[in-house]
Amino acid sequence: MVEPKILLIIPAYNESEGIAQVVQKVDQYLQKSDYRIDYIVINDGSTDNEEEILRKHKINHIELIQNLGIGGAVQTGYKYALERGYDVAIQYDGDGQHDIESLPSLVEPLLCGESDFTVGSRFLEESNSEFQSSTTRQIGIRILSALIYMTSNIRIKDVTSGYRAANKKVIAQFVGRYPSQYPEPETYMHLFAKDIRVKEVGVRMFERETGTSSINLFKGMNYMVSVSLAILFSAILGGKKS
């Protein structure tokens, strides 16, 4: 049996303070992992000295000449995965929030053929994650989860989780189209429209160690309205453009 090729996509914007430590943890895990895993950091047009840090530590990366946002950065990683023939691509945040030890929970359902796409969740019973975000964000996540369920009849509890894994079928779809502003919740509608099998699995997450979240108190309301509209439009269009 051919050993599957797995790629860890690490989008990072202004994460110079901690990106080297994040990659160090990844390297330590890969040394003991049973999987064949590579990683690529996508430096999303950072304005700090992230590029200098990546070069100094000889970290495998792609430097984007301008900031594309999380959607554009992750799609760049999927394009890299497709061009190099990876069987699985995993999105892994560069701010220290994701537990690399939870990686098998994401990968195994894909390798066993149980699903095409997995999402790491803090809110499932089998998750041992102590960190579950702020109360305000949890309320927002539940609202978006309910909206997705109402429009698709499929329940995803941790709809904003960025710890996700895709097989070749989904990698190719995301290369063709990937939402730019609110990719985590919006992509589910495109996946469901294509009858992509999605499985939510329990993982561990931590509070971000460095950097600043792209969603703050002032952007929160706009985020909820924009994502809700995106979900509704995707449901109405039935994924015809996905």
C-alpha positions in Angstrom: 0.0 0.0 0.0 1.3 3.4 -1.0 1.9 5.7 2.0 -0.4 8.7 1.7 1.2 12.1 1.3 -0.1 14.7 3.8 0.5 18.4 3.8 0.1 20.8 6.7 -1.0 24.3 5.5 -0.1 26.9 8.0 -1.5 30.4 7.1 0.2 33.2 9.1 -0.2 36.9 9.1 2.0 39.0 11.4 2.9 36.0 13.5 6.7 36.8 13.8 6.5 36.5 17.6 5.5 32.9 17.7 5.6 31.2 14.2 9.1 29.7 14.9 7.7 28.0 18.1 4.6 26.8 16.3 6.7 25.2 13.6 9.1 23.7 16.2 6.2 21.9 17.8 5.1 20.6 14.4 8.6 19.4 13.6 8.8 17.6 17.0 5.5 15.9 16.3 6.5 14.9 12.8 9.6 13.2 14.0 7.5 10.7 16.0 4.5 10.5 13.7 3.5 7.4 11.8 2.4 9.6 8.9 4.4 11.1 6.0 3.7 14.8 6.6 5.2 17.9 5.1 4.3 21.5 6.0 4.2 24.8 4.2 3.8 28.2 5.9 1.9 30.8 3.9 3.2 34.2 4.9 0.1 36.3 4.0 1.8 39.6 3.1 2.8 40.2 6.7 3.9 43.7 7.7 6.1 42.6 10.6 9.3 40.7 10.3 7.7 37.3 9.9 9.5 36.7 6.6 12.8 37.4 8.2 12.0 34.9 10.9 10.9 32.2 8.4 14.1 32.7 6.4 16.3 32.7 9.5 14.9 29.4 10.7 14.9 27.9 7.2 11.1 27.2 7.5 9.5 26.0 4.3 7.2 28.8 3.2 5.5 30.8 0.5 5.7 34.6 0.7 2.6 36.4 -0.7 3.5 39.9 -1.9 0.3 41.3 -0.5 -2.2 40.3 2.1 -5.0 38.1 0.6 -6.8 37.3 3.9 -7.3 33.9 5.4 -9.2 32.6 2.4 -6.5 33.5 -0.1 -3.7 32.3 2.0 -5.3 28.9 2.6 -6.3 28.5 -1.0 -2.6 29.1 -1.9 -1.8 26.2 0.3 -4.4 24.0 -1.5 -2.9 25.0 -4.8 0.5 23.9 -3.5 -1.0 20.6 -2.4 -2.8 19.9 -5.7 0.3 20.7 -7.8 2.5 18.4 -5.7 0.0 15.5 -5.5 -0.8 15.4 -1.8 -3.5 13.0 -0.8 -4.6 15.1 2.3 -4.2 18.8 3.1 -4.7 20.0 6.7 -5.3 23.6 7.7 -3.4 24.5 10.8 -3.3 28.0 12.3 0.0 29.7 12.9 -1.0 31.3 16.2 -0.6 28.3 18.4 -4.3 27.5 18.9 -4.3 24.1 17.4 -3.0 20.9 19.1 -0.8 19.0 16.7 -1.4 15.9 18.8 -5.0 15.9 17.7 -4.0 15.5 14.0 -4.8 11.8 13.8 -8.4 12.5 14.7 -8.7 14.6 11.5 -6.7 12.4 9.2 -8.0 8.9 10.0 -11.6 9.4 8.7 -10.1 10.5 5.4 -7.6 7.7 5.1 -10.3 5.1 6.0 -12.7 6.5 3.4 -15.3 7.5 6.0 -15.4 11.1 4.9 -14.0 13.6 2.4 -13.5 16.5 4.8 -13.1 16.7 8.5 -13.4 19.6 10.9 -11.8 19.7 14.4 -14.3 20.6 17.0 -14.0 21.9 20.6 -17.7 21.3 21.3 -18.1 17.5 20.9 -18.2 15.3 23.9 -15.1 13.4 22.8 -13.1 16.7 22.7 -10.9 17.2 25.7 -10.4 20.9 24.9 -10.5 23.1 27.9 -10.5 26.3 25.8 -13.8 26.9 24.0 -13.6 30.6 23.2 -15.3 33.5 24.8 -19.0 33.5 25.7 -19.8 36.0 23.1 -18.1 34.1 20.3 -19.7 30.8 21.5 -23.1 32.5 21.1 -22.2 33.6 17.6 -20.9 30.1 16.7 -24.2 28.6 17.8 -26.2 31.0 15.7 -24.2 30.2 12.6 -24.4 26.5 13.4 -28.2 26.8 13.7 -28.4 28.7 10.4 -26.3 26.1 8.5 -28.5 23.4 10.0 -31.7 25.2 8.9 -30.5 25.6 5.4 -28.8 22.2 4.9 -30.2 19.9 7.6 -26.6 19.1 8.6 -25.2 19.9 12.0 -21.7 21.3 12.4 -21.1 22.6 16.0 -17.7 24.3 15.6 -18.4 26.1 12.3 -15.6 28.7 12.7 -12.9 26.1 13.4 -9.9 26.5 11.2 -8.5 23.1 12.1 -9.7 21.1 9.1 -8.5 18.4 6.7 -9.4 17.7 3.1 -8.9 14.7 0.7 -7.9 15.0 -3.0 -11.5 15.6 -4.1 -12.0 18.5 -1.8 -8.5 19.9 -2.4 -9.4 20.2 -6.1 -12.7 21.8 -5.3 -11.1 24.4 -3.1 -8.5 25.2 -5.7 -11.3 26.0 -8.1 -13.3 28.1 -5.6 -12.7 29.1 -2.0 -14.4 31.9 -0.1 -12.1 34.7 0.7 -13.5 36.5 3.7 -15.3 34.0 5.8 -14.1 30.6 4.5 -14.7 28.4 7.6 -18.5 28.7 7.8 -19.2 29.5 4.2 -17.4 26.5 2.7 -19.8 24.1 4.3 -22.6 25.2 2.0 -20.4 24.6 -1.1 -19.4 21.2 0.2 -22.9 20.1 1.1 -24.1 21.2 -2.4 -21.6 18.8 -3.9 -22.6 16.0 -1.6 -19.2 16.0 0.0 -19.0 13.9 3.1 -18.2 16.1 6.1 -17.3 14.6 9.5 -16.8 16.7 12.7 -14.3 15.2 15.1 -13.2 16.2 18.6 -9.9 17.9 19.0 -8.0 20.0 21.6 -7.5 23.7 21.1 -5.7 26.4 23.1 -6.0 30.2 23.4 -3.9 31.9 20.8 -0.3 32.4 22.0 0.6 35.3 19.8 -0.8 37.8 17.3 -4.2 39.4 17.2 -7.5 37.9 16.1 -8.9 39.3 12.8 -12.3 39.5 14.5 -12.7 42.0 17.3 -15.6 43.4 19.2 -16.2 46.1 16.7 -16.1 43.7 13.7 -18.2 41.1 15.4 -21.6 42.3 14.4 -20.5 42.9 10.8 -19.0 39.5 10.7 -22.2 37.8 11.9 -24.4 39.7 9.4 -22.0 39.1 6.5 -21.5 35.4 7.2 -25.2 34.8 7.7 -26.0 36.5 4.3 -23.2 34.4 2.7 -24.7 31.2 4.1 -28.2 32.2 3.0 -27.1 33.1 -0.5 -25.2 29.9 -0.9 -28.3 27.9 0.2 -30.5 29.8 -2.3 -28.1 29.3 -5.2 -27.8 25.7 -4.2 -24.1 25.7 -4.8 -24.6 26.1 -8.6 -21.3 28.1 -8.8 -19.3 26.0 -6.5 
